[in-house]
Amino acid sequence: MKKIFIYFAIVALLSTTACEDFLTVRPVGVVDEEGLLTEQGLDWMITGMYSSLYLSTQNSTLANFTYGDVVGGDFNKGSEANDQPDWGALELFLFTGTNSYISRPYTEYYNGVFKANVVLDMASKMLDKGEITEAEKAVIDAQAKFIRGIWYFELIKLYGPAVPWVGLEEYQSAVNPLVSNVDESGAYIYIWDNLFADFQYAMDNLPETWDASNIGRPNSWAAAAYLAKAKMFRSSPYNGTYDSQDLWGEVKTLLEDIMTEGVTSNGLPYDLHDNYFDLFTAGSSDNLAENVFEIQQVLVGTSTSGNTLWGAGSYRSMALIQGGWGFTNPSQDHVQSYMVDADGLPLLGGGYRNEPAVSQRVGATTTISTDLDVYMDPRIDMNVGRFGVPFFDWDVPTSFDGYIRDVSNGGIYYPKKHMPRKEDQGTLSSAGRGGGTSTTKNFHLIRYAEILLWYAETLINTGDPDGARQYVNQVRERAANSYEKHADVVDGTVTLTPSAFVMDNQFTGTAGTDAAGNYRLGPWPASQFDTEEEAYEALRAEYRAELGGEGRRWYDLTRWGIATEELNAYADYEGQFLTRYQSAVYNDKFVCMPLPFDQIVTMDPLLVQTENWQ
């Protein structure tokens, strides 16, 4: 089960036919419902349910780079202007219910809900048949409700909480239940409480640990983390139309239990991993003490193909060097945000936008010049590919040729965090066919670093901004432990070389003299956490630096209620480098995406467009 997520259960359920001739002969490989109500059949369905977590299309994957990163302003779409125009529309904040990048996730997420309901239904029927015990059913149900909860949470994050709740009862009532998102009076039905109930059930009934063959399954602590995250979202501002509730006290209790008692599915007490870079290195990133819940990745079939969520159909790959299509280029704004001052602290209030660009194109050539003397947070060179800095064991690129498909459309940076090493090919990554390179790095849905940042945010919201500082600084101090080293790279061989740059670690008072560029990181002083507003400013900067490229930012900006302000400032700045952003305007109603037009037409009058998009 460790690698369960990349396997797909393909099972056909056939109804009985009245014919008594050759048409009644069961085709090979086909199983009817009765035949599935066995231990083997249930295992197939559970596997199929878990496989729903692996969605590799760019507009549905749980990596969420289309929305979290690109709509959130940390990445540009990349590739060419006419490539994936619906995605390009989202990049410029042009959201409509007919956009395929808005309509497809709705279908895919509900497909994940459907698979979880299938498992719940089968477990109920097998209990009635005496095939499983009440205790066994509780663990099966807990897994199904955990997965169902993940998909409903994704629906809430993207479309808001006024979406139809299709539970087991609704599933059992019809093949395709039509469930309304409004009550008889026309008031929206918010699904928060149902979501909380799913995660609570999972928390109460999942085991604390699994055996070695099952560590890919969620445990009770992963469910507690998801419950805390969901309640944190409901407690956040949005724009006042989402029935916000102050649940910070409940969030605080959950997080404190996780921090003091929580363990991974393989029994490791939660803790930050020593090295930030290891978290995104195939072969050393799996099932660490930091990984609260992660999707297991593995290569299957030949060494030239792979089913992984990181690669997401190569949408995170290079245009040429790794055989990809050149999507998702980090934005100039994101890169600049890693600038630090003499104390190793980020330039708050958008101050980084007033500084010269750290990288620039050299005239009309393909060369990109990077000012490596500028002191940066060291996480930049894991989260972002910069020219003049080693790209793992591939190269030390100086030209965008082979790295960026269209620099006038994607900008002058390339994705790095989720890319495999060259030495991984055929063992820990695919060999990179035309569709792009995939990697076996496990995909982190929740890391312990996030738990610490959530707890810091909880303390800010419960009247203790100064208490939040130590948890933000814990995350920063770990980040200071690793950085990109200065090196030559020739034919996949990395040779460390003398450096004129330093890693100024102000937590330890030491300076590494082998850095690929100048890095500096220091602790937040107490003065920055005097007030809730100041503490939040520091916390938000830390979220961005720590989680850059992990599909989080747009969702956080919207839940904080600051998306309009932040993204309009982003578009104004990014427009200096990519002219198309000069026409981009973010609107207050964009706290969520509109419900898909085709779904509203199909379900009329049961599905009503959400309040922001009426």
Residue pairs with C-beta under 8 A, 6 or more apart in sequence:
1 210
1 213
1 214
1 215
1 216
1 217
2 212
2 213
2 214
2 215
2 216
2 296
3 216
3 296
3 297
3 298
4 47
4 50
4 51
4 216
4 217
4 296
5 50
5 51
5 53
5 54
5 216
5 295
5 296
5 297
6 51
6 54
6 296
6 297
6 298
6 300
6 307
6 308
7 47
7 51
7 300
8 47
8 48
8 51
9 44
9 45
9 47
9 48
9 51
10 48
11 31
11 36
11 41
11 44
11 45
11 48
12 30
12 31
13 31
13 32
13 33
13 36
14 30
14 32
16 32
17 23
17 24
26 32
31 41
35 41
36 42
36 44
36 45
36 122
37 122
37 125
37 126
37 129
37 131
38 131
39 131
41 122
42 119
42 122
42 123
42 126
42 132
42 140
45 115
45 118
45 119
45 122
46 119
46 140
46 143
46 144
48 115
48 118
49 112
49 115
49 116
49 118
49 119
49 143
49 144
49 147
50 147
50 216
50 217
51 115
52 111
52 112
52 115
52 116
52 147
52 151
53 62
53 112
53 147
53 150
53 295
53 309
54 295
54 307
54 308
54 309
55 61
55 62
55 108
55 309
56 307
56 308
56 309
56 311
56 312
56 313
57 104
57 108
57 312
57 313
58 65
58 66
58 84
58 87
58 312
58 313
58 315
58 327
59 66
59 86
59 87
59 100
59 101
59 104
59 105
60 104
60 105
60 108
60 109
61 309
61 312
62 150
62 154
62 295
62 309
62 443
62 445
62 551
63 309
63 310
63 312
63 316
63 418
63 443
63 550
63 551
64 551
64 552
64 555
65 75
65 312
65 315
65 316
65 328
65 549
65 551
66 87
66 90
66 101
67 90
67 158
67 551
67 554
67 555
67 593
68 74
68 550
68 551
68 552
68 553
68 554
68 555
69 75
69 328
69 549
69 550
69 551
69 553
69 554
70 76
70 77
70 87
70 90
70 91
70 328
71 90
71 91
71 93
71 554
72 552
72 553
72 554
72 555
72 556
72 557
72 567
73 331
73 333
73 334
73 553
73 554
73 566
73 567
73 570
73 571
73 574
74 330
74 331
74 333
74 334
74 544
74 548
74 549
74 553
75 328
75 329
75 330
75 331
75 334
75 415
75 549
76 91
76 328
76 329
76 330
76 331
76 409
76 410
76 411
76 574
76 578
77 84
77 87
77 88
77 90
77 91
77 327
77 328
77 329
77 409
77 410
78 326
78 327
78 328
78 329
78 404
78 405
78 406
78 409
78 410
78 411
79 319
79 325
79 326
79 327
79 405
79 406
79 409
79 410
80 326
80 405
80 406
80 409
81 88
81 406
81 409
81 580
83 325
83 327
84 327
86 99
86 100
86 101
87 101
89 95
89 96
89 99
89 101
90 99
90 101
90 102
91 584
92 580
92 581
92 583
92 584
93 567
93 571
93 584
93 585
93 586
93 587
93 590
95 102
95 590
95 593
95 594
96 102
96 594
96 597
97 103
97 594
97 595
97 596
97 597
97 600
97 609
97 613
98 596
98 597
98 598
102 593
102 594
102 596
103 596
103 597
103 598
103 599
105 154
105 158
106 155
106 158
106 159
106 595
106 596
106 599
107 596
109 151
109 152
109 154
109 155
109 158
110 151
110 155
110 166
112 147
112 148
112 150
112 151
113 148
113 151
113 152
113 166
114 166
114 171
115 147
116 144
116 145
116 147
116 148
116 151
117 144
117 148
117 166
117 167
117 168
117 171
118 171
119 140
119 143
119 144
120 141
120 144
120 145
120 148
120 168
120 171
121 168
121 171
121 172
123 132
123 137
123 140
123 141
123 144
124 137
124 168
126 132
126 137
127 133
127 134
127 137
132 140
138 205
139 205
139 206
139 207
141 201
141 205
142 201
142 202
142 204
142 205
142 206
142 223
143 202
143 206
143 217
143 218
145 198
145 199
145 201
145 202
146 198
146 199
146 202
146 206
146 218
146 222
146 223
146 226
148 198
149 195
149 198
149 199
149 202
149 223
149 226
149 230
150 226
150 445
152 163
152 165
152 191
152 194
152 195
152 198
153 195
153 226
153 229
153 230
153 233
155 163
156 163
156 191
156 192
156 195
156 230
156 233
157 233
157 555
158 592
158 593
159 592
159 593
159 594
159 595
159 610
160 242
160 591
160 592
160 610
160 612
161 190
161 191
161 192
161 195
161 234
161 242
161 243
162 181
162 182
162 188
162 189
162 190
162 191
162 608
162 610
162 611
163 181
163 191
163 595
164 179
164 180
164 181
164 606
164 607
165 179
165 189
165 191
165 194
166 177
166 179
167 194
170 177
170 179
171 177
178 603
178 606
179 606
180 189
180 603
180 606
180 607
180 608
181 188
181 189
181 606
181 607
181 608
182 188
182 189
182 606
182 608
183 189
186 608
188 608
188 610
188 611
190 242
190 243
192 230
192 234
192 243
192 245
195 230
196 227
196 230
196 231
199 223
199 224
199 226
199 227
199 230
200 223
200 227
202 218
202 220
202 223
202 226
203 220
203 223
203 224
203 227
204 220
205 220
206 217
206 218
206 219
206 220
206 222
206 223
207 219
207 220
208 219
208 220
208 221
208 263
209 219
209 263
209 264
209 265
209 266
209 267
210 217
210 219
210 265
210 266
212 266
214 265
215 264
215 265
215 266
215 287
216 265
216 295
216 296
217 265
218 265
218 293
219 263
219 264
219 265
221 258
221 261
221 262
221 263
221 264
221 270
221 292
222 265
222 292
222 293
222 446
224 254
224 257
224 258
224 262
225 254
225 258
225 262
225 292
225 293
225 446
225 451
226 293
226 446
227 254
228 251
228 254
228 255
228 258
228 454
229 446
229 454
231 247
231 250
231 251
231 254
232 247
232 248
232 251
232 454
232 457
232 458
232 559
233 559
234 242
234 243
234 244
234 245
234 247
235 244
235 245
235 246
235 247
235 248
235 251
235 461
236 244
236 559
236 560
236 561
237 244
237 559
237 560
237 561
238 244
238 558
238 559
238 561
238 591
239 561
239 588
239 589
239 591
239 612
241 591
241 611
241 612
242 591
248 458
248 461
248 462
249 462
251 454
251 458
252 455
252 458
252 459
252 462
255 451
255 454
255 455
255 458
256 455
258 270
258 292
258 451
259 270
259 451
259 452
259 455
262 269
262 270
262 292
263 269
263 270
264 270
264 287
264 288
264 289
264 291
264 292
265 287
266 287
268 287
268 288
268 289
269 289
270 289
270 290
270 292
270 448
270 451
271 289
271 290
271 448
272 289
272 290
272 448
272 449
272 452
272 474
272 475
272 478
273 279
273 288
273 289
273 290
273 478
274 478
274 481
274 482
275 481
275 482
276 378
276 379
276 382
276 478
276 479
276 481
276 482
277 382
277 482
277 483
277 484
278 284
278 285
278 288
278 482
279 285
279 288
279 290
279 444
279 447
280 382
280 417
280 418
280 441
281 421
281 441
282 420
282 421
282 424
282 428
282 429
282 439
282 440
282 441
283 424
283 428
283 440
285 441
285 442
286 294
286 296
286 442
287 294
287 442
289 448
290 447
290 448
290 449
291 442
291 444
291 447
291 448
292 445
292 446
292 447
292 448
292 450
292 451
293 444
293 445
293 446
294 442
294 443
294 444
294 445
295 309
295 442
295 443
295 445
296 442
297 306
297 307
297 308
297 309
297 310
297 439
297 440
297 441
297 442
297 443
298 306
298 307
298 308
298 440
299 305
299 306
299 307
299 308
299 427
299 428
299 429
299 430
299 438
299 440
300 306
300 307
303 425
303 426
303 427
303 430
303 431
304 426
304 430
304 431
304 432
304 433
305 430
305 433
305 438
306 429
306 430
306 438
306 439
306 440
307 438
308 438
308 439
308 440
308 441
308 443
309 443
310 316
310 418
310 438
310 439
310 441
310 443
311 317
311 418
311 430
311 436
311 437
311 438
311 439
313 435
313 436
314 322
314 323
314 324
314 325
314 327
314 435
314 436
314 437
314 438
315 324
315 325
315 327
315 328
315 436
316 324
316 327
316 328
316 415
316 418
316 419
317 323
317 324
317 325
317 326
317 327
317 415
317 419
317 432
317 436
317 437
318 324
318 326
318 402
318 403
318 414
318 415
318 419
319 325
319 326
319 402
319 403
319 404
319 405
320 326
320 401
320 402
320 403
321 394
321 395
321 402
321 403
322 394
322 419
322 420
322 432
322 436
322 437
323 432
323 433
323 434
323 435
323 436
323 437
324 432
324 435
324 436
324 437
325 405
325 436
326 404
326 405
326 406
326 410
328 415
329 404
329 410
329 411
329 413
329 414
329 415
330 383
330 384
330 385
330 411
330 413
330 414
330 415
330 548
330 549
331 411
331 413
331 570
331 574
332 357
332 411
332 412
332 413
332 573
332 574
332 576
332 577
332 578
333 353
333 570
333 573
333 574
334 384
334 544
334 548
335 358
335 359
335 380
335 384
335 386
335 413
336 352
336 353
336 355
336 357
336 358
337 346
337 352
337 541
337 544
337 545
338 346
338 352
338 376
338 377
338 379
338 380
338 383
338 384
338 545
339 346
339 347
339 352
339 355
339 358
339 374
339 375
339 376
339 377
340 346
340 347
340 375
340 376
340 377
340 520
340 521
340 522
341 347
341 375
342 520
343 506
343 522
343 525
344 375
344 377
344 504
344 506
344 520
344 521
344 522
345 522
345 524
345 528
346 352
346 377
346 541
346 545
347 355
348 537
348 538
348 541
349 537
350 569
350 573
353 569
353 573
355 374
356 371
357 577
358 370
358 371
358 374
358 376
358 386
359 368
359 369
359 370
359 371
359 386
359 387
359 388
359 412
359 413
360 368
360 369
360 412
361 367
361 368
361 369
361 400
361 407
361 412
362 368
362 369
365 399
366 399
366 400
366 401
366 407
367 398
367 399
368 387
368 388
368 398
368 399
368 400
368 412
369 387
369 388
369 398
370 386
370 387
370 388
370 389
370 517
372 388
372 389
372 501
372 516
372 517
372 518
373 501
373 517
373 518
374 517
374 518
375 504
375 518
375 519
375 520
376 517
376 518
376 519
376 520
377 479
377 519
377 520
377 521
377 545
378 479
378 480
378 482
378 483
378 484
378 503
378 515
378 519
378 521
379 479
379 545
379 546
379 548
380 386
381 389
381 416
381 483
381 484
381 516
381 517
382 416
382 417
382 482
382 484
383 416
383 417
383 545
383 548
383 549
384 413
384 415
384 416
384 417
384 548
384 549
385 391
385 397
385 403
385 413
385 414
385 415
385 416
385 419
386 413
386 517
387 397
387 398
387 399
387 400
387 403
387 412
388 396
388 397
388 398
388 517
389 396
389 484
389 516
389 517
390 396
390 484
390 485
390 486
390 487
390 489
390 494
390 516
391 397
391 414
391 416
391 419
391 489
392 416
392 419
392 421
392 422
392 494
393 421
393 422
393 423
393 489
393 492
393 493
393 494
394 421
394 422
394 489
394 492
395 489
396 487
396 488
396 489
397 403
400 407
400 412
400 414
403 414
404 410
404 411
404 412
404 414
408 578
409 578
409 580
411 577
411 578
412 577
415 549
417 548
417 549
417 550
418 439
418 441
418 549
419 437
419 439
420 428
420 429
420 437
420 438
420 439
420 440
420 441
421 428
421 429
422 492
423 492
424 439
424 440
425 431
425 432
425 437
428 439
428 440
429 437
429 438
429 439
429 440
430 437
430 438
430 439
431 437
444 550
449 475
449 478
449 546
449 547
450 547
452 471
452 472
452 474
452 475
453 471
453 472
453 475
453 539
453 542
453 543
453 546
455 468
455 471
456 468
456 469
456 471
456 472
456 535
456 539
457 468
457 536
457 539
459 465
459 467
459 468
459 471
460 468
460 532
460 535
460 536
460 539
461 532
465 529
465 530
465 531
465 532
465 534
465 535
466 526
466 529
466 530
466 535
468 529
468 535
468 539
469 524
469 526
469 528
469 529
469 535
469 538
472 524
472 538
472 539
472 542
473 523
473 524
475 542
475 546
476 507
476 521
476 522
476 523
476 524
476 542
477 507
477 523
479 521
479 545
479 546
480 503
480 505
480 506
480 507
480 508
480 521
481 505
483 503
483 512
483 515
483 516
483 519
484 515
484 516
484 517
485 496
485 499
485 514
485 515
485 516
486 496
486 497
486 498
486 499
486 501
486 514
486 515
486 516
487 494
487 495
487 496
487 497
487 516
488 494
488 495
488 497
489 495
496 514
498 514
499 513
499 514
499 515
499 516
501 513
501 515
501 516
501 517
501 518
501 519
502 511
502 512
502 513
502 515
502 518
502 519
503 511
503 512
503 514
503 515
503 519
503 520
504 511
504 518
504 519
504 520
504 521
505 511
505 512
505 521
506 520
506 521
506 522
506 523
507 521
507 522
507 523
524 538
528 534
528 535
528 537
528 538
529 535
529 538
536 560
540 556
540 560
543 552
543 553
543 556
544 553
547 553
554 563
557 563
557 566
557 567
558 590
558 591
558 592
561 591
563 586
563 590
563 591
564 586
564 587
564 588
564 590
567 586
568 585
568 586
571 581
571 582
571 584
571 585
571 586
572 581
574 581
575 581
575 582
575 584
589 612
589 613
590 612
591 612
592 610
592 612
594 609
594 610
594 612
594 613
595 607
595 609
595 610
595 613
599 607
600 607
600 608
600 609
